[in-house]
Amino acid sequence: MFIKQISVFLENTPGSLREMTELLGRGGVDLLALSLADTQNFGIVRLIVHSEQIDPAVALLKQNGYIAKVNHVICAAVPDRPLGLCELLSIIEQAGLSVEYMYSFLRKAGDGTAHMILRLNDGARAAQVFGMKNVTMLSQKEVDNL
């Protein structure tokens, strides 16, 4: 079970992240989650937005000169307590999978879960393993309803 994520290449210059988020905000795009990873020359911004805003957000970004693409990631629920994330990482490790990147997502206060966005070296196998190990994976619709 996968959800859609927008990845944007961003110049590694002062103000570039603010400019991009301002563009999206003025375009009515609500950011649910954001991750920024940088290299020496550019950054990669990863965004989760409501499904109906994905195509308009990508179009807006591209119209304004950004390189943006949509890819698929897993949104997994983990227990919101000490070792909750460690348990998920143990499942990943025991399956011989590796995490390419991961970042946290919003969570409902008090429901006992945290949500992690994961890109693994083999997403299809990860989804299969998570299913067998009863790891809750959120669908795009479930993310939209958070």
PyMOL commands that place a pseudoatom at each C-alpha (Angstrom):
pseudoatom trace, name=CA, resn=MET, resi=1, chain=A, elem=C, hetatm=0, pos=[0.000, 0.000, 0.000]
pseudoatom trace, name=CA, resn=PHE, resi=2, chain=A, elem=C, hetatm=0, pos=[1.617, 3.204, -1.176]
pseudoatom trace, name=CA, resn=ILE, resi=3, chain=A, elem=C, hetatm=0, pos=[0.904, 6.901, -0.956]
pseudoatom trace, name=CA, resn=LYS, resi=4, chain=A, elem=C, hetatm=0, pos=[2.072, 9.657, -3.277]
pseudoatom trace, name=CA, resn=GLN, resi=5, chain=A, elem=C, hetatm=0, pos=[4.869, 12.032, -2.369]
pseudoatom trace, name=CA, resn=ILE, resi=6, chain=A, elem=C, hetatm=0, pos=[6.087, 15.067, -4.282]
pseudoatom trace, name=CA, resn=SER, resi=7, chain=A, elem=C, hetatm=0, pos=[9.866, 15.434, -4.578]
pseudoatom trace, name=CA, resn=VAL, resi=8, chain=A, elem=C, hetatm=0, pos=[11.244, 18.842, -5.521]
pseudoatom trace, name=CA, resn=PHE, resi=9, chain=A, elem=C, hetatm=0, pos=[14.826, 19.790, -6.361]
pseudoatom trace, name=CA, resn=LEU, resi=10, chain=A, elem=C, hetatm=0, pos=[15.641, 23.066, -4.676]
pseudoatom trace, name=CA, resn=GLU, resi=11, chain=A, elem=C, hetatm=0, pos=[18.648, 25.350, -4.949]
pseudoatom trace, name=CA, resn=ASN, resi=12, chain=A, elem=C, hetatm=0, pos=[20.717, 25.401, -1.801]
pseudoatom trace, name=CA, resn=THR, resi=13, chain=A, elem=C, hetatm=0, pos=[20.420, 29.165, -1.324]
pseudoatom trace, name=CA, resn=PRO, resi=14, chain=A, elem=C, hetatm=0, pos=[18.982, 31.353, 1.441]
pseudoatom trace, name=CA, resn=GLY, resi=15, chain=A, elem=C, hetatm=0, pos=[15.247, 31.854, 1.080]
pseudoatom trace, name=CA, resn=SER, resi=16, chain=A, elem=C, hetatm=0, pos=[14.644, 29.124, -1.500]
pseudoatom trace, name=CA, resn=LEU, resi=17, chain=A, elem=C, hetatm=0, pos=[12.629, 26.899, 0.851]
pseudoatom trace, name=CA, resn=ARG, resi=18, chain=A, elem=C, hetatm=0, pos=[10.501, 29.821, 2.004]
pseudoatom trace, name=CA, resn=GLU, resi=19, chain=A, elem=C, hetatm=0, pos=[9.886, 30.872, -1.597]
pseudoatom trace, name=CA, resn=MET, resi=20, chain=A, elem=C, hetatm=0, pos=[8.772, 27.386, -2.581]
pseudoatom trace, name=CA, resn=THR, resi=21, chain=A, elem=C, hetatm=0, pos=[6.468, 26.972, 0.432]
pseudoatom trace, name=CA, resn=GLU, resi=22, chain=A, elem=C, hetatm=0, pos=[5.058, 30.458, -0.128]
pseudoatom trace, name=CA, resn=LEU, resi=23, chain=A, elem=C, hetatm=0, pos=[4.313, 29.597, -3.760]
pseudoatom trace, name=CA, resn=LEU, resi=24, chain=A, elem=C, hetatm=0, pos=[2.464, 26.455, -2.695]
pseudoatom trace, name=CA, resn=GLY, resi=25, chain=A, elem=C, hetatm=0, pos=[0.647, 28.215, 0.130]
pseudoatom trace, name=CA, resn=ARG, resi=26, chain=A, elem=C, hetatm=0, pos=[-0.543, 31.050, -2.102]
pseudoatom trace, name=CA, resn=GLY, resi=27, chain=A, elem=C, hetatm=0, pos=[-1.692, 28.342, -4.516]
pseudoatom trace, name=CA, resn=GLY, resi=28, chain=A, elem=C, hetatm=0, pos=[-3.850, 26.841, -1.779]
pseudoatom trace, name=CA, resn=VAL, resi=29, chain=A, elem=C, hetatm=0, pos=[-1.715, 23.755, -1.207]
pseudoatom trace, name=CA, resn=ASP, resi=30, chain=A, elem=C, hetatm=0, pos=[-1.720, 22.527, 2.400]
pseudoatom trace, name=CA, resn=LEU, resi=31, chain=A, elem=C, hetatm=0, pos=[1.494, 20.752, 3.406]
pseudoatom trace, name=CA, resn=LEU, resi=32, chain=A, elem=C, hetatm=0, pos=[0.847, 17.717, 5.595]
pseudoatom trace, name=CA, resn=ALA, resi=33, chain=A, elem=C, hetatm=0, pos=[4.493, 16.679, 5.892]
pseudoatom trace, name=CA, resn=LEU, resi=34, chain=A, elem=C, hetatm=0, pos=[7.809, 18.022, 4.663]
pseudoatom trace, name=CA, resn=SER, resi=35, chain=A, elem=C, hetatm=0, pos=[11.340, 16.708, 4.670]
pseudoatom trace, name=CA, resn=LEU, resi=36, chain=A, elem=C, hetatm=0, pos=[14.441, 18.498, 3.438]
pseudoatom trace, name=CA, resn=ALA, resi=37, chain=A, elem=C, hetatm=0, pos=[17.726, 16.806, 2.649]
pseudoatom trace, name=CA, resn=ASP, resi=38, chain=A, elem=C, hetatm=0, pos=[20.607, 18.781, 1.265]
pseudoatom trace, name=CA, resn=THR, resi=39, chain=A, elem=C, hetatm=0, pos=[23.700, 18.174, -0.746]
pseudoatom trace, name=CA, resn=GLN, resi=40, chain=A, elem=C, hetatm=0, pos=[26.420, 20.685, -1.473]
pseudoatom trace, name=CA, resn=ASN, resi=41, chain=A, elem=C, hetatm=0, pos=[24.597, 22.260, -4.420]
pseudoatom trace, name=CA, resn=PHE, resi=42, chain=A, elem=C, hetatm=0, pos=[20.899, 21.510, -4.032]
pseudoatom trace, name=CA, resn=GLY, resi=43, chain=A, elem=C, hetatm=0, pos=[18.288, 20.160, -1.689]
pseudoatom trace, name=CA, resn=ILE, resi=44, chain=A, elem=C, hetatm=0, pos=[15.550, 17.622, -2.128]
pseudoatom trace, name=CA, resn=VAL, resi=45, chain=A, elem=C, hetatm=0, pos=[12.245, 18.593, -0.562]
pseudoatom trace, name=CA, resn=ARG, resi=46, chain=A, elem=C, hetatm=0, pos=[9.788, 15.783, -0.051]
pseudoatom trace, name=CA, resn=LEU, resi=47, chain=A, elem=C, hetatm=0, pos=[6.158, 16.738, 0.479]
pseudoatom trace, name=CA, resn=ILE, resi=48, chain=A, elem=C, hetatm=0, pos=[2.961, 14.982, 1.432]
pseudoatom trace, name=CA, resn=VAL, resi=49, chain=A, elem=C, hetatm=0, pos=[-0.238, 16.811, 0.487]
pseudoatom trace, name=CA, resn=HIS, resi=50, chain=A, elem=C, hetatm=0, pos=[-3.880, 15.781, 0.144]
pseudoatom trace, name=CA, resn=SER, resi=51, chain=A, elem=C, hetatm=0, pos=[-4.431, 13.662, -2.969]
pseudoatom trace, name=CA, resn=GLU, resi=52, chain=A, elem=C, hetatm=0, pos=[-6.591, 16.256, -4.738]
pseudoatom trace, name=CA, resn=GLN, resi=53, chain=A, elem=C, hetatm=0, pos=[-3.745, 18.783, -4.373]
pseudoatom trace, name=CA, resn=ILE, resi=54, chain=A, elem=C, hetatm=0, pos=[-0.954, 16.616, -5.811]
pseudoatom trace, name=CA, resn=ASP, resi=55, chain=A, elem=C, hetatm=0, pos=[-1.442, 17.388, -9.513]
pseudoatom trace, name=CA, resn=PRO, resi=56, chain=A, elem=C, hetatm=0, pos=[-2.126, 21.114, -8.986]
pseudoatom trace, name=CA, resn=ALA, resi=57, chain=A, elem=C, hetatm=0, pos=[0.935, 21.398, -6.714]
pseudoatom trace, name=CA, resn=VAL, resi=58, chain=A, elem=C, hetatm=0, pos=[3.222, 19.691, -9.232]
pseudoatom trace, name=CA, resn=ALA, resi=59, chain=A, elem=C, hetatm=0, pos=[1.849, 21.844, -12.062]
pseudoatom trace, name=CA, resn=LEU, resi=60, chain=A, elem=C, hetatm=0, pos=[2.348, 25.019, -10.013]
pseudoatom trace, name=CA, resn=LEU, resi=61, chain=A, elem=C, hetatm=0, pos=[5.905, 24.049, -9.147]
pseudoatom trace, name=CA, resn=LYS, resi=62, chain=A, elem=C, hetatm=0, pos=[6.809, 23.197, -12.744]
pseudoatom trace, name=CA, resn=GLN, resi=63, chain=A, elem=C, hetatm=0, pos=[5.198, 26.405, -14.069]
pseudoatom trace, name=CA, resn=ASN, resi=64, chain=A, elem=C, hetatm=0, pos=[7.511, 28.309, -11.741]
pseudoatom trace, name=CA, resn=GLY, resi=65, chain=A, elem=C, hetatm=0, pos=[10.705, 26.573, -12.826]
pseudoatom trace, name=CA, resn=TYR, resi=66, chain=A, elem=C, hetatm=0, pos=[11.021, 23.839, -10.206]
pseudoatom trace, name=CA, resn=ILE, resi=67, chain=A, elem=C, hetatm=0, pos=[11.877, 20.254, -11.030]
pseudoatom trace, name=CA, resn=ALA, resi=68, chain=A, elem=C, hetatm=0, pos=[9.193, 18.193, -9.320]
pseudoatom trace, name=CA, resn=LYS, resi=69, chain=A, elem=C, hetatm=0, pos=[8.005, 14.624, -9.609]
pseudoatom trace, name=CA, resn=VAL, resi=70, chain=A, elem=C, hetatm=0, pos=[5.608, 12.283, -7.861]
pseudoatom trace, name=CA, resn=ASN, resi=71, chain=A, elem=C, hetatm=0, pos=[6.817, 9.003, -6.410]
pseudoatom trace, name=CA, resn=HIS, resi=72, chain=A, elem=C, hetatm=0, pos=[5.408, 6.339, -4.134]
pseudoatom trace, name=CA, resn=VAL, resi=73, chain=A, elem=C, hetatm=0, pos=[6.276, 5.804, -0.491]
pseudoatom trace, name=CA, resn=ILE, resi=74, chain=A, elem=C, hetatm=0, pos=[4.867, 3.882, 2.442]
pseudoatom trace, name=CA, resn=CYS, resi=75, chain=A, elem=C, hetatm=0, pos=[3.157, 5.565, 5.369]
pseudoatom trace, name=CA, resn=ALA, resi=76, chain=A, elem=C, hetatm=0, pos=[3.430, 3.209, 8.338]
pseudoatom trace, name=CA, resn=ALA, resi=77, chain=A, elem=C, hetatm=0, pos=[1.850, 3.618, 11.742]
pseudoatom trace, name=CA, resn=VAL, resi=78, chain=A, elem=C, hetatm=0, pos=[4.112, 2.847, 14.682]
pseudoatom trace, name=CA, resn=PRO, resi=79, chain=A, elem=C, hetatm=0, pos=[3.307, 2.779, 18.376]
pseudoatom trace, name=CA, resn=ASP, resi=80, chain=A, elem=C, hetatm=0, pos=[3.902, 6.223, 19.865]
pseudoatom trace, name=CA, resn=ARG, resi=81, chain=A, elem=C, hetatm=0, pos=[6.062, 5.045, 22.747]
pseudoatom trace, name=CA, resn=PRO, resi=82, chain=A, elem=C, hetatm=0, pos=[9.702, 4.243, 23.432]
pseudoatom trace, name=CA, resn=LEU, resi=83, chain=A, elem=C, hetatm=0, pos=[10.960, 1.516, 21.054]
pseudoatom trace, name=CA, resn=GLY, resi=84, chain=A, elem=C, hetatm=0, pos=[7.932, 1.864, 18.726]
pseudoatom trace, name=CA, resn=LEU, resi=85, chain=A, elem=C, hetatm=0, pos=[10.101, 2.940, 15.797]
pseudoatom trace, name=CA, resn=CYS, resi=86, chain=A, elem=C, hetatm=0, pos=[12.794, 0.436, 16.741]
pseudoatom trace, name=CA, resn=GLU, resi=87, chain=A, elem=C, hetatm=0, pos=[10.284, -2.393, 16.353]
pseudoatom trace, name=CA, resn=LEU, resi=88, chain=A, elem=C, hetatm=0, pos=[9.476, -1.284, 12.805]
pseudoatom trace, name=CA, resn=LEU, resi=89, chain=A, elem=C, hetatm=0, pos=[13.174, -0.945, 11.971]
pseudoatom trace, name=CA, resn=SER, resi=90, chain=A, elem=C, hetatm=0, pos=[13.790, -4.465, 13.312]
pseudoatom trace, name=CA, resn=ILE, resi=91, chain=A, elem=C, hetatm=0, pos=[11.146, -5.834, 10.939]
pseudoatom trace, name=CA, resn=ILE, resi=92, chain=A, elem=C, hetatm=0, pos=[12.844, -4.014, 8.067]
pseudoatom trace, name=CA, resn=GLU, resi=93, chain=A, elem=C, hetatm=0, pos=[16.280, -5.298, 9.059]
pseudoatom trace, name=CA, resn=GLN, resi=94, chain=A, elem=C, hetatm=0, pos=[15.121, -8.917, 9.548]
pseudoatom trace, name=CA, resn=ALA, resi=95, chain=A, elem=C, hetatm=0, pos=[13.569, -8.856, 6.063]
pseudoatom trace, name=CA, resn=GLY, resi=96, chain=A, elem=C, hetatm=0, pos=[16.915, -7.822, 4.577]
pseudoatom trace, name=CA, resn=LEU, resi=97, chain=A, elem=C, hetatm=0, pos=[15.525, -4.470, 3.474]
pseudoatom trace, name=CA, resn=SER, resi=98, chain=A, elem=C, hetatm=0, pos=[17.166, -1.092, 3.874]
pseudoatom trace, name=CA, resn=VAL, resi=99, chain=A, elem=C, hetatm=0, pos=[15.789, 2.366, 4.459]
pseudoatom trace, name=CA, resn=GLU, resi=100, chain=A, elem=C, hetatm=0, pos=[16.686, 4.834, 1.710]
pseudoatom trace, name=CA, resn=TYR, resi=101, chain=A, elem=C, hetatm=0, pos=[15.050, 7.650, 3.649]
pseudoatom trace, name=CA, resn=MET, resi=102, chain=A, elem=C, hetatm=0, pos=[12.440, 8.179, 6.299]
pseudoatom trace, name=CA, resn=TYR, resi=103, chain=A, elem=C, hetatm=0, pos=[10.711, 11.080, 7.982]
pseudoatom trace, name=CA, resn=SER, resi=104, chain=A, elem=C, hetatm=0, pos=[7.917, 11.559, 10.437]
pseudoatom trace, name=CA, resn=PHE, resi=105, chain=A, elem=C, hetatm=0, pos=[4.420, 12.550, 9.503]
pseudoatom trace, name=CA, resn=LEU, resi=106, chain=A, elem=C, hetatm=0, pos=[1.690, 14.221, 11.458]
pseudoatom trace, name=CA, resn=ARG, resi=107, chain=A, elem=C, hetatm=0, pos=[-0.078, 12.259, 14.110]
pseudoatom trace, name=CA, resn=LYS, resi=108, chain=A, elem=C, hetatm=0, pos=[-3.354, 12.562, 15.892]
pseudoatom trace, name=CA, resn=ALA, resi=109, chain=A, elem=C, hetatm=0, pos=[-2.801, 13.615, 19.472]
pseudoatom trace, name=CA, resn=GLY, resi=110, chain=A, elem=C, hetatm=0, pos=[-3.585, 10.867, 21.919]
pseudoatom trace, name=CA, resn=ASP, resi=111, chain=A, elem=C, hetatm=0, pos=[-4.362, 8.039, 19.503]
pseudoatom trace, name=CA, resn=GLY, resi=112, chain=A, elem=C, hetatm=0, pos=[-1.191, 6.138, 20.440]
pseudoatom trace, name=CA, resn=THR, resi=113, chain=A, elem=C, hetatm=0, pos=[0.377, 6.081, 16.995]
pseudoatom trace, name=CA, resn=ALA, resi=114, chain=A, elem=C, hetatm=0, pos=[2.991, 8.020, 15.109]
pseudoatom trace, name=CA, resn=HIS, resi=115, chain=A, elem=C, hetatm=0, pos=[3.253, 7.919, 11.329]
pseudoatom trace, name=CA, resn=MET, resi=116, chain=A, elem=C, hetatm=0, pos=[6.451, 7.444, 9.373]
pseudoatom trace, name=CA, resn=ILE, resi=117, chain=A, elem=C, hetatm=0, pos=[7.020, 8.022, 5.669]
pseudoatom trace, name=CA, resn=LEU, resi=118, chain=A, elem=C, hetatm=0, pos=[9.436, 5.420, 4.332]
pseudoatom trace, name=CA, resn=ARG, resi=119, chain=A, elem=C, hetatm=0, pos=[11.230, 4.818, 1.077]
pseudoatom trace, name=CA, resn=LEU, resi=120, chain=A, elem=C, hetatm=0, pos=[12.825, 1.373, 1.127]
pseudoatom trace, name=CA, resn=ASN, resi=121, chain=A, elem=C, hetatm=0, pos=[15.124, -0.312, -1.372]
pseudoatom trace, name=CA, resn=ASP, resi=122, chain=A, elem=C, hetatm=0, pos=[12.270, -2.675, -2.350]
pseudoatom trace, name=CA, resn=GLY, resi=123, chain=A, elem=C, hetatm=0, pos=[8.903, -1.062, -1.682]
pseudoatom trace, name=CA, resn=ALA, resi=124, chain=A, elem=C, hetatm=0, pos=[6.812, -3.952, -2.972]
pseudoatom trace, name=CA, resn=ARG, resi=125, chain=A, elem=C, hetatm=0, pos=[8.611, -6.457, -0.760]
pseudoatom trace, name=CA, resn=ALA, resi=126, chain=A, elem=C, hetatm=0, pos=[8.391, -4.063, 2.188]
pseudoatom trace, name=CA, resn=ALA, resi=127, chain=A, elem=C, hetatm=0, pos=[4.622, -3.763, 1.743]
pseudoatom trace, name=CA, resn=GLN, resi=128, chain=A, elem=C, hetatm=0, pos=[4.363, -7.556, 1.651]
pseudoatom trace, name=CA, resn=VAL, resi=129, chain=A, elem=C, hetatm=0, pos=[6.517, -7.982, 4.781]
pseudoatom trace, name=CA, resn=PHE, resi=130, chain=A, elem=C, hetatm=0, pos=[4.630, -5.239, 6.627]
pseudoatom trace, name=CA, resn=GLY, resi=131, chain=A, elem=C, hetatm=0, pos=[1.369, -6.992, 5.788]
pseudoatom trace, name=CA, resn=MET, resi=132, chain=A, elem=C, hetatm=0, pos=[2.649, -10.302, 7.163]
pseudoatom trace, name=CA, resn=LYS, resi=133, chain=A, elem=C, hetatm=0, pos=[3.959, -8.617, 10.329]
pseudoatom trace, name=CA, resn=ASN, resi=134, chain=A, elem=C, hetatm=0, pos=[0.714, -6.661, 10.884]
pseudoatom trace, name=CA, resn=VAL, resi=135, chain=A, elem=C, hetatm=0, pos=[2.348, -3.271, 10.422]
pseudoatom trace, name=CA, resn=THR, resi=136, chain=A, elem=C, hetatm=0, pos=[-0.419, -0.788, 9.704]
pseudoatom trace, name=CA, resn=MET, resi=137, chain=A, elem=C, hetatm=0, pos=[0.120, 0.989, 6.389]
pseudoatom trace, name=CA, resn=LEU, resi=138, chain=A, elem=C, hetatm=0, pos=[-2.070, 3.949, 5.595]
pseudoatom trace, name=CA, resn=SER, resi=139, chain=A, elem=C, hetatm=0, pos=[-3.711, 4.296, 2.213]
pseudoatom trace, name=CA, resn=GLN, resi=140, chain=A, elem=C, hetatm=0, pos=[-3.829, 7.579, 0.327]
pseudoatom trace, name=CA, resn=LYS, resi=141, chain=A, elem=C, hetatm=0, pos=[-7.444, 7.965, 1.429]
pseudoatom trace, name=CA, resn=GLU, resi=142, chain=A, elem=C, hetatm=0, pos=[-6.532, 7.399, 5.087]
pseudoatom trace, name=CA, resn=VAL, resi=143, chain=A, elem=C, hetatm=0, pos=[-3.775, 10.024, 4.829]
pseudoatom trace, name=CA, resn=ASP, resi=144, chain=A, elem=C, hetatm=0, pos=[-6.274, 12.421, 3.275]
pseudoatom trace, name=CA, resn=ASN, resi=145, chain=A, elem=C, hetatm=0, pos=[-8.544, 11.900, 6.277]
pseudoatom trace, name=CA, resn=LEU, resi=146, chain=A, elem=C, hetatm=0, pos=[-5.909, 12.600, 8.938]
for i in range(1, 146): cmd.bond("trace and resi %d" % i, "trace and resi %d" % (i + 1))
show_as sticks, trace
zoom trace
